Amino acid sequence: MNEKRVGRGCVVLRQGDITESDVDAIVNAANNHLRMGAGVAGAIKRKGGQAIEAEAVSKGPIRVGDAVITDAGELPARHVIHAAGMGTDLKTSPEIVEACTRASLEVAEENSLGSIAFPAIGTGVGGLDVKLVASRMLEACMAHLQTSASKLTRIEFVLFSDADLAAFQEALEAL
Ligand code: AR6
């Protein structure tokens, strides 16, 4: 299953590179100091420009589990929402991933955004099991779309590998 409708919105799964997503905001798998290292963060900085990191760092540090929004530089998306899935010790957990997923959705609502794209937060440098992350993130997004005040109509998950896409598909079917 690649798509599920919830309330007035939908959750969509696809394989690909999140930096190419043409949505109102893509979510960066960040640390709480907002310096952009490897993985998703590195790709965003490389393709979107250094100014994204400079703006993010000027808004930090933030609490682990929180999120902030910046411009998206040269990327097709309008904004980047930096979700702090870990501290500088690079340690994370399913609870932290859930918290920063919720925080990202709240930041999107505060900015009246209609569409957002998430990567599988915490599954690269963070080393978390993708199945666990898939259930936590999808549950948080489905619950959010059920709230009547939500202006988001499209939540994408952009997974880098076929195996990660399959894990998200399985989790979406189980919900
Ligand atoms: N598009 C979609 N998914 C991607 C992309 C991409 N372009 N690149 C990698 N992934 P990670 P984390 C996948 O490490 O574990 C940085 O140093 C990747 O295969 O980006 O939360 C930051 O600055 C993996 O499945 O995030 C933080 O300090 C998933 O995205 C720290 O890493 C997340 O991998 C965050 O670590």
Residues whose N, C-alpha, C, O or C-beta is under 5 A from the ligand:
A	BS01	AR6	G16 D17 I18 T19 A29 A30 N31 R35 M36 G37 A38 G39 V40 A41 A43 G85 P119 A120 I121 G122 T123 G124 V125 G126 G127 V158 L159 F160
